[in-house]
Amino acid sequence: MPADFSPLEAAARERVGVRLFTVLAWDDDRGALRRIHTSHPVEYPAGGEKVFPREAPWIRRVGVQQQPYLGRNRAAVAAVFDDHELISSLGCGAVVNVPVVDGGRTLGVLNLLDAEGAYSDDSVTAALPLADLAVEPLRRWHAAQRAAGSDAARP
């Protein structure tokens, strides 16, 4: 059964609110995040990948230390995302990133983006339980990648 992130996206819209929602699978060996679900397939197609140096503050916080990130405004978004101009063009200027962790391993990251000022500490609190909903579909995605022999499968 392929991973279906549509219920997760619906929950994110209901519980937190989003203009842009993506799910990224984490490849720990390579320090890479691959987009495997997106609410905006034209601007952010599935399959897009970003490789991060381990010392980069954002990836260290979210991918390695498994802590959420809150970017309340456009400057905070621009500080961590090279594609901040595209993000801004979609009306987004705030972000909540939530790591998805299973047995101590990072499986992926949820990206919730909305208008500048839309998110607060309460938004992070509301977004954290979404990670639990993402564990099983991310497990299925990683398992399918391993079965296919893909390098991107290693959480």
N, C-alpha and C positions, 0 to 999 in steps of 0.2 A: 504494500500500500504506500503510494507516494506521500510525501509530507505535504499537508495542506495547512497553510498559515492564514487562510481567510477568516476562520473564527477568532484567531488571535488579533488580526487587524480590526475586526468588528469590536472586540473587547477593548482595544486601545482607543478606538474612537469614542466608545461609550464611557469608559472610566476616566480617561485623561483628556481626550481631544487631540486630533492630529490633522494636519494638512498633508503631510508626507510621512509615510510609514514604511520602513524597510527592516528586513531581517538579514543579518549577516552571519555566515558560518565562519567560525574561527579555525584556522590551521596553525596550531601552536608551533610546529616545527619550522614553518616559514615566516611566522609573524604576519600572516595574511588574513584578511577578511574578504569573503566572497559574498556578494549580494545574491540571496536565494529567494527573496520575496520583496515585492515592491508595490506600492500603491500608484506609482507613476512610471509605468514601463517604458514610456517614450524617453523621458528625461533620465531615468535611473533604471535601465534594463537589468533584468536578472542576469547573473554571470559576471557582472562588473567586479573587479577585484582591486583591493588596495593593500600594499605591503608596507608595514611600518617598522622603523627601527625600534628595538626593544626599549631604548632609553627615551623615546618620545613620551612626554608626560601623559598624553591622553590614552595611548595604548597601554602604557604601564598601569594607569589607574583602572581602566575598564577591562582590558584583556588579561592582564597579569595579576593585579591586586583584586580584581573582581568587585570593584566599587562602581556605583552609578556616577554619571556625570550630568550636571545641570549647567546648561549655558542659557542664561536668561535673556541675552540680547545679541544683536548682530555681531558685536565685537567679540563676544565669547564664542560664537559659532565660527567666525573668521579665524580665531586663534587656533582652532583645532582641525578645521576642514579646508583643504585647498580649493574645493569646489563651492565655496561660500557664495560666490556670485550667482551660480545656478540655484542654490538653495534660496537666496534672497529673491530671485526672479519668480519663484513659486509662492512668494508671500510669506516665507518662513524666516524668522529671525530669533528663534529660541529652540533649544533641543534638550531632550532627556535621552540619555543612552543608558540602557540597562543590560548588564552582562547576564547571560544565561549559563548557569553553572549546574553541573550534574556530578555528584560524588567528588567534588573538589576540582573538577576539570571544567574549563571554560569551553562551552559548545558554540557560543555565538554571542551576538549583541543585537538588542532591539534598539532601533532609532526612531524616536518620535519627534517630529518637528512641527512647529506651529508659528503663529505670528509672534513678533518680538514682544516680550513681556507676558506671554500667555502662560508660562510655566514658573512654578515656585517650588519650594521645598515640599509643599503638599502634593504637587504634581509628581514628584519623585516617589513619595510615599504611595500614591495611587498607582504608579507604573510598576513598582517592584513586584507585585503578585503576577504581573503578566509574564515574568520570566518562568514561573512555574508552569504556565500554560504552554510555553515554548519548548520545554525540555523534551517531551515525547516527539513532536514533529522534527526537532533538530536531531534527536537520536536516529530517527528513521532516515533523515537526509544523509547524515554521516554514514550510516550503515549501507545505504544505497551507493554512495560514492566509493566506499571500501570494496563493495562487491564488484563495482565497475573498474576497480583498480586505479582510481583517481588519487593524485597526490593531495588534493584539497580535502580529503576525507578525515585526516587526522586531527581530532579535537585537541 
